Amino acid sequence: MAEEAHGAAAGPDPVREMTRKGKRLRRDFSGLAALGVLLVIGGVVGLIYTAAATLTSMLLFGWLLLIGGVVGLLQAIQSRGTGYFWLAAVVAALNIAAGVVVIRHPEASAEALTLFAALLFLTGGLFRLVGSVVVRGPQFGWTLFQGAFGLLLGLLVLFDWPHSSLYVLGVFFSLALLFDGLGLVAIGVGGRRIVSMVTPSAPAAGPPPSENGQDQSNN
């Protein structure tokens, strides 16, 4: 009986194991919060220096196109003999060409994308505006506001083009960084708080029970 009690005491303590896992989870959530803070700082800096943020976003976009095209081309080469080989090869070549053009001419690419974004705002806002007036559904007011806002934003960007290409994409890129960073900070802080609430505190380390005491309790 004394040997069985001693073996049970030497086994893993579930409370200590939960405490150890809780500490690891808190470290992970702290890392998410730190990454969120970096993204928030990058978003704020991008909103201050919109022209630099625009060029940065275009260079990142170009490199993503280039890397994606290279990966797609390698996959197309591996799939030689299949029916979709030529389609995959053409798509990969177009991605590579577009990536090279964007990297070599980021300003002109920003102007083209800004013009495309303005046209999207115009058409999307116009369709929402007309659809809300014609249908008059339960979300009539909200849809009407979205359509009017999109139409106004498209007109403002289009009237100031090509000068608007210096800040429009940078503002969108910086806002995306800012909101993603705030989301990561909220997840990290909230996760640490929840883990601290459900994780038991580590028990105080005490001297192990003596064999004489175990023998007496067994007797």
N, C-alpha and C positions, 0 to 999 in steps of 0.2 A: 504493500500500500504506500509506503514511503517513497519507493522508486517511481510509482505512477504519479504521485503528487509532484515530485521533483521534475519529472519529464514535462508535466503540464505547465509548471512555472517557467521552464526553459523555452517553451514555444513562443511564437510571435504574439506580441500584445496587440489586439485589434485597435485599442485606443491610440497607441503610439503609431501604428501603421496609418490610421486615419489622419493623425496630426502631421505625419510626414507628407502624405499626399496633399493635404490642405496647404502646406507650405509651398509645395511645388506648383499647385494651381495658383496660389497668390503671386508667385514669381512670374508665371505665364501671363496672368492678367496685368501685372505691372509692366511687362514688356509691351503688351498691346496698348496700354495707356501711354507709355513713352513714345511708341510709334505714332500714336494719335497726336501727341504734342508736336512732334516733328512735322507731321502733315499740316497741322494748324499753323505752325510758324511759316512753312512754305507757302500756304495759301495766303496768309497776310502779306508776306513779302511780294508774292505775285500780284496781289491787288494794288500794291504800291508801285511796283515796276511792271506795268502791264505789257509794255513792248518786249521786255526780256522774257516775260512769261509766255508771250505768244511765240517767240522764236524757240523757246525751250519745248513748248508743246508740239510745235511742228517738227523739230528734230527728233523728239521721242516718237512721234507718229511715223516719221520716215524710217527710223530704225526698226520699229515694229513691223512695218510693211516689208522691209528688206529681210529681216530675220525670218518672218513668216513665209516669205517667198522662197528662201533658201530651204527651209524645212519642208515646205510643200514640194519643192523640186526633188529633194532627196526621196521623199515618199513616192513621188511619181516614178522615179527611176527604179525603185524597189518593186513597183507594181507593173513593170513592163509585161506586155502580153495580155493585159486585161482590157476590158472595153472602155474604161474611163481613163486610160493612160494619157491620151492626148489632151483631154479636157483638163486633167490635173496639171499637166505640164504647161498648158497655155495660161491657166490661172496663176500658177507659180511665177511664170515669166512676167506676167503683168504686174504682180505684186512687187517683184524685184525691180522692174523698170520704174514703177511709181515710187518706190522707196528711194531709189537713186535720185529721181527728179526732185522729190521733196527735200532730201538732204542737201542737194547742191543748190536749190533755189527755194529756201524757206520763205522769203518775203513774197515772191510771186505765188507760191502755194497757199500762203495765208490769205492773200487777196482773193484767190479763186474759191477757197473754202468759205471765206466770209461772205462772198457774193452768193454762194450756194446756200449758206445758212439763212441769209436774208430772204431769199426766194422761198425757202421752206417755211420761215415764219409768216411770210405773206400768204402763201397758199393755205397753210394750216389754219391761220387765223381767219382767213376769209371763209373757208369751209365750215369752221366751227361757228362763225358768226351767222352765216346763212342757215346752217342746219338748226341752230338754236331758235332762230326766228320762225322757221318753217315748222319744225316739230313741236316746239313748246312743251318739252317734257318736264318731268319733276325737277330736274336740275337745270331749268331754263336760265336762271340768273347766273349760276356759276359758269355754265357753258358760254353764255353771252360775254361774261367778263373775260374768260380765257381767250375767246376769239378776238375780242377787241384789243386785249393786251398783246397777243401774238401779231395782229395786224399792225399795231402801232410800233412794236419793236422792230418788225421787218422794215417798215418805212423809215424809221430812224437810222437803222444800219445801212439801208440802201442809199439814202440821201447823203450820208457822210462817207460813202465808199469812194475811193479806196483807203481813205484815211482811217476809216473804222476798222480796217484789218489789223491795225497796230494794237488795238486793245480788246476787240470783241472776243477773239479766241483766248487771249490771255485771261480775261475776266472769267470766262466759263471754266477754263482749266483751273484757275485759282479757287473759284467757288467750289468746284468739285473736290479739290484737295482740302479745303476748309471744312466742308460738311462731312467728308469721309473721316477727317481727323477728329472732329467733334464726336462722331459716332463711335470711333475706336476708344476715345477717352471715356465716354459714357459706359461702354461695355467693360473696359478695364476696371474703372472705379466701382461700378455696380457688381462686377464679378468678384472682386476682392472683398466687398462688403458681404455678399452672400456666402462666400466660402468661409469668412471669419465667423458668420453666424451659425453655420452648420458644422463647423469643425470643432471637436472637443479640445479643450486645453490639455497640454501634455501633463501627465501625472508626475508628481514629485518623485524623484528617484530615492528609494529607501534601501536599507540593507536587506539582502535576501534572507528568507526565513532559514533558520538553522535546522539541521536534521533532527536535533533533540526535540525541538518544538513540534516538528511534524510527527515524530514518533509519539509524543505525548498526546497530540490531538487524535492520532489514529487509535491510540490505546483508549 
